[in-house]
Each structure stands twice: as C-alpha cells, then as structure tokens.
C-alpha cells in the first residue's frame, strides 16, 4: 500500500516494542527509530463551524459561549484510489465516515522532553 500523508507534519510511525509507558505517557525507547516516515504532501481538513450562544454569568462576568461543530465536506481529501491510504487528522477521519482508505495517527509517542515525535501505528474509524 502507498500512504499519502495529508497532515501538516511528517508522520513517524513506531512499533509497540519501540516504546515504553512512563506514567500516562508513551515514550520512545532509547535508540529506537521510526519504522516508517511519511512526509506531508498536502492537507485535508474539515471546516470548523462556530456559532455564538447565550453568554453565561460567572461571578458577575459575562462569559461568551460558542457551539462548535464541523462541516460535512472535506477539503483536500482525494477520492479513493486502489492501493492508496490517506493519513489525516482524527477529526477529518471522523468526517470521512466509513471510508476504509482513511487513517489517522495512532497513540502519540513522546521524547524525553515531552514533544510528540510520532505515533504507534495508525488508527481507523
């Protein structure tokens, strides 16, 4: 299969054995390298829809409230192509619905500084 990365950053995929759980954080093991790196080649996204709601009063201060949702259409996601998978954000994958060619990064893997450096595998809705 050929993967097209439609997230705004390179995708580094690690295997479960290349990681270790430290508390609630999944860290890359010393010396482990991604088994796959896919550079970004575009960006697929769904448009966020923000609708102002009635403010609430907290200790005499009017706090704005917004309803947030997402449009049904997806910008930048090609039609299915045989032998091709598309990696997108979780929200975009949700909007894509039952498509079996759409994936999103698996559980985030972090380095010692706490920065996300990749994911364990891929996920699908």
URCOR-V200885 format. One line per field, one symbol per residue. ss: DSSP state (h for helix, s for strand, l for the rest). psi: psi as a letter, one per 30 degrees, with the letter a starting at -180 (. if undefined). A space follows every 10 residues. Layout:
ss=???
psi=???
//
This chain:
ss=lsssslllll sssslhhhss ssllssssll lllllsssls llllssssss sslllsssll sssllsssss ssssslllll lllssssslh hhhhhhllll lsssssssss lllllsssss sssll
psi=kkkkjhlglk jjkllefglk kjbgkjlklk fklkfkkjlk hajklkkkkk jklkllkjhg kjkkkkkkak lflkkgjllk kkgklkklle eeeeffbgkf gkllkakkkl affgkkfalj allk.
//
